[in-house]
Amino acid sequence: MTQFIKSFEGYLSDSKDVAENTLESYIRDVTAFALFAKGEGITQPSKVTNECIEDYVEHLKELNKSNSTITRSIASLRSFFQYLVLNGYATTNPARSIKLEKVEKKLPSILTNHEIDQLLKSPNSNEPKGCRDKAMLELLYATGIRVSELVSLNIQDVNLNVGFLNCRNGRASRIIPIYPEALKALNEYIYRVRIAIVPDSDFDALFINLNGSRLTRQGFWKIIKTYAEKANIKTEITPHTLRHSFAAHLLENGAQLKDIKEMLGHADISSTQVYAQIMKNKFKDVYNRCHPRA
């Protein structure tokens, strides 16, 4: 099924313009299924049946995969086989009738203002690596962009004079303000560190490793975990933690959901409303702890 997966990947990338992380998830899920199917003696998509996918779901359960992982895998397979049907490579979509697992909606974890302060103070800006890391952490909290968007930034996407970031995601782009402390960190990184290690003047990547290559999402993930431990932060840290904190703190301080939606680049306001639920839970917890008759 390798050739069909390659074709599907090209379709998602060129025609559907999906985010990089979404594309990786789709291909990872479909590839994992293809390996399972091969073990069952099935190498052609047209030979995949409803029962085969049901067996795969049971296989995932035996591996103790979470409901969210199983649900995402089924959704990926539905999209894959729908693509095959539309292009005449299959006559039916065997994943269509598979029941999705019930997934409990988990609210994202956010950092407190104190934890944010401690995290942003963790890098040693006197060292080249610390200077770069400080700029990245400040920019993430200043703009709420995704980590995949952060590592995809080019030097021309940042306007230090005006104080704005032009964040591009596929064909879409959005302009986001940058607060002064983040601008200061970016300015120091660009003109003291980046300029010394960039391989040549035509190299566009904004954030690079000390070898002169574009920093990867996995590389940043290791970086933020290291600084979270250094700052003694007990809250669960994910690559999106600063993004969630950015949105929740804006809402807490009076920003409108529609404005936060635009800055986050959400396609639908329903994705942004999760932060209103976080604030509702927070205020309810404060009420229950502090009201004398609660």
N, C-alpha and C positions, 0 to 999 in steps of 0.2 A: 504493500500500500504506500510505499515511500513516495512514488511519483505523484500520487494523488494528494498526499500531505503537502508536498512541495508546491503543487498547483494551488491548493487551498491557502497556503501561507501567502503566496503572491496575490491571490484574490483579496485576502484580508488587508494586506498592506497597501495595495494599489487602488482597489475599488471601494473598500469599506472605510479605509483611513482610520483604523482602530489604534488606540494607544499602544505603545511599545509593550508595556506590561501585560495588557490584555492579549496581544498577539502571542507573546511568549507562553501565556497560560493555555490558550487554545491549542497551540502546537504541542506543548508538553503533554496535555491531556490526551490528545488524539494519538500521539506517538506511543504513549503508555498503553492505550487500548490496542493499537496495532501489534505491539509486542505480545500482549495477552492473546490476541486472536491468532497470531502466528503459531503460538504454542498449542492452540486448539486445531491447527491445520488449516486455518483460514487466512488466505493471503490476498484475496480480491474483495473489495468493498461490496460488490454485488452478491457475495456469498454470506454477508453478515445478516443475521436474523435478529428478531426481537429477543429470542431466547438466549442468543449469544451475548447480547448486551446485558440481559438480566443476570447471566452467569458472571459477567464482569463486575457488576454492582455487588454481587455476593462476594466476589474475590476481594474487592476493596474493603468490604466490611470485615472480612477475615484478617485483613492487614491492619485493622483498627483505624481506618481512615475516618476522619470526622464527617458529620453530615454535610457540612459546608463544602468539603473537598469532593464528596460524592456528587452533590448537587451541581457543583461547577463542572465536574467531569461529564455528567449527563448533558448539561447545557452545551458544552463544547462539541460533544458527539452529535447532538441535534443539529448544530450549525454546520458541521462537517458534512453530514449526510444530506442536509438540505441543499448545500452547495453542489454535491454530486448529482442530486436529482435535477436541479435547475440546469445543469450542464450536460445531462444525458448520460452520466456515468453510472447511474443507478435508477431504478424505477420506483423505489419506495424508501422512506426514511424509517429505519427500524428503531430509532431512538425516540421517535415522536410519542409513542404510547407509554414509555417508561415513566413511572411515577417518581417525581422529584422528592427527595428526602426533606422532611420538615427541618428548617434551620432556625434556631433561636437567634433573634437579632441581638447582637452584642454591641453595646455602645462603645465607641472608641475611647481609649484612655487619653487623658490630657495631663499636662504638667501644671503645677501651681506656678504663680509668679516667682516665688522663691526658688523653685527647682529650675525654672528657666534662667534666672540670674546665675545660679551655680553652674549650670551647664555651659552658658556662654562665657563664663570666667575660666573654665577649665583649660582651654588651649593656652600654651605659652607663646604669645605673639612675637617674642623676641627670636624664636626659632622659625626657620622657613616653613616647616610642616605645620607648626602651631599657628602661624600667621595665615596660612591657607585655610586651615580647619576653622579658625575663628571667623573668617570671611564667609565660609559656607554655612556655618551654623547661624550666624547673624542674618544672612540672606534668606535662609529657609524660614526663620521666624518672622522676618520682616515682610515676606511676600506670600507665604503659605503655599508655594509651589510644590509639586511632587518631586521626589528624589530623582525620578527618571528625567524630569524636566531640568532639574538642577545640573545633572551631569551632561545634559545635552546642550547647555548654554554655550554660546560663542561670545567672544570678547565684545563684539559689536551690539550684543543684546542689552548691554548695561550702559546707561547714560548717567555718568557720575555728576555732570554739571547740572542737569535738570532733576536728577534723583528719581529716575524711573527705570523699571525693568520691562523689556519687551519679551514676554514668554511665548514661544511658539510651540504648538502641539499639533503636528500634522499640518493641515491647511489653516487651522485656526490660530489666532494669537490674541493676547490680552496685555494691556499695559497696567502695571502695578507699581504704586509708589514704594519708595525705600526710605526708611527712617534714617536720621543722620548718623547714628552709631554704626549701623550696617554699612552706610556709604563710606565712613571712615575706615572700617575694616577692609572693605573691598579695595579702596584706593591704595591702602598700604600693601595689600597682597599683590595687586596688579603692577604697581610701580617699584616694589622692592623685591618681591619673590618671583612672580611669574615671569617678568622680563629677563630674569637671570637664568631661567631654566627652559624657557620656550625654545623648541628646536630651531624654528626659523620664523621670520616676520609674517609669513603667510599662514602660519598655524593658528586656527581660529578658536580652538577649545578654550573656554574660560578657566575651568578648573582642571589642572593637570597634576599627575603624580610627579615625584621628584626625578623620575627618569625621562620626563618630557612627554608622556603619553596622556591622552584624555582619561580622567578618573572614571571608574566604573561605578555602577550602582552597588555592586557587592563590596567594592572598596570603601564606599561611603558608609555602608552598613556597619562594617568593622570599626570605622572611625567613631561613629556616634555611640556605639556600644562601649567603646573604650572610655570616652569622656563621661558617659552616664555612670560608669563604675567609679571613675575618678571623682565625680561630683557627689557620690554616695546617694544616687537617686534610686529609690526603691520602686517607683512606679514602672509598670511594664513599658519598655521602650520598643517601638517599631520604626521602620523607615518613615512612616507617616505621622509620628508623634508630634513633631513640630508643626506640621500642617494642621492637625486637629487642634493643637493648642492655639495656634494663630487664629483660627476661626472662632473657637469658643471664647477666647479672651476679647476679641472684637465685639462679639455679641454681648458679652457680659458688660462691656463698657459703652453700650448704646448703639452699635452699628446695626443697620437693617439687614435682614436676611437676603434681600435681593442684591444688595451691594456685595455682601460676602460671597454670594453665588457667583457673581461676575469675577471677583478676584480669584476664587478657587477654580474657575473654569468649568463649573458644573453645567451639564446640559439641561438639567431639570431641577427646579426648586426643592423637590422632594429629597434629593440627595443632601441638600444643605440643612433641611429641617431637623436632622439628627442632632445638630448642635443646640437647637432649642430644647430638645428633650434632655440633653445633658444639663443645661441650665435649670430646667424645671426640677430635675432630680436633685441638683445641688441645693437649690433654695428650699426644697422640701426637707432635705436632710438637716439644713441649718435650722429650719423651723422646729423640727422634731427635737433637736438637741437643745435649742435655746428658749423656746416658748415655755413658760412655767406650767401651762396646763396641757401641753402637747403629750 
